Amino acid sequence: MIQVQGNIPREIIVAVSGGADSMAALDFLRNNHDVSVAFFDHGTDVSRNAWRFVGEYCGNNNIPFLLGTNTHQDRKPGESWEEYWRNKTYEYFHTLNAPVITAHHLDDCVETWVWSSMHGTGKIIPYENRNVIRPFRLTRKRDFEMWCNLKNVPFIEDETNTDIKYTRNYIRHEMMPHVLRVNPGIHKTIKKKILQETT
C-alpha cells in the first residue's frame, strides 16, 4: 500500500527516472494533483534511453515534460560518480519554480541509514530539501512495484542498478541480505525513526 506523509501541494513536478518507484508515484499522484514531470539527463547512454522512455510516456498521456541536461562534465577530484550525479540532479531540481516530488521510499531510507552508520552516524533521508519533497518514505519499494503491476503502469529497469561497483548497489545487493539476517525488522525500526522525526 502506498503511504503518503504530509500535505502535497496541488500543482507539483514529479521527478521521474522511468523505474517502477517513480512511475508508480507519478501514476498515483496524477489522480488528485496537477502534475508535470522532470527528468535529468546525466549524459550517459542509460540516461538517454530512460529520458526517451519517460518523454514518450508523458507525450502519450498529455503530461508536461521538463528535461534538464548535464552539458559538461565537471566532476570534482575525489567525488564519486554517484555523488556527482546526485548533486547535478538536485542542482537542476532546485532551479524549478515548484515543489518537486521524488519517489524515495522506505527501502532507500534503510539503505541510506546502513550506509551512513558505517561512517559514524546513521542518517534518515529528510522529508524535504528546499523545494524537493519526499512524501513516500513510509512506502516499501515492493508496493510501488505492485502498483505498477496492478495498474499496468510501464517502467524500465536501469541496467546499472545491478553493478556493485557503485556503493549504493553494493549495499543493496551484497550487504542488505546480511543486515536482514541480523535484524529482520530493520524496516520497522527505520519507519519508527521516520515517524519520530515528524512528531
ABEGO torsion letter per residue (X at the ends): XBBBBEBBBABBBBBBAGBAAAAAAAAAAAAABBBBBBBBBAGBAAAAAAAAAAAAAAAAAGBBBBBBBBABBABBBGBBAAAAAAAAAAAAAAABBBBBBBABBAAAAAAAAAAAAAAGBBBBBBABBEABBBAAAABBAAAAAAAAAAAGBBBBBBAAAABAABAAAAAAAAAAAAAAAABAAAAAAAAAAAAAAAX
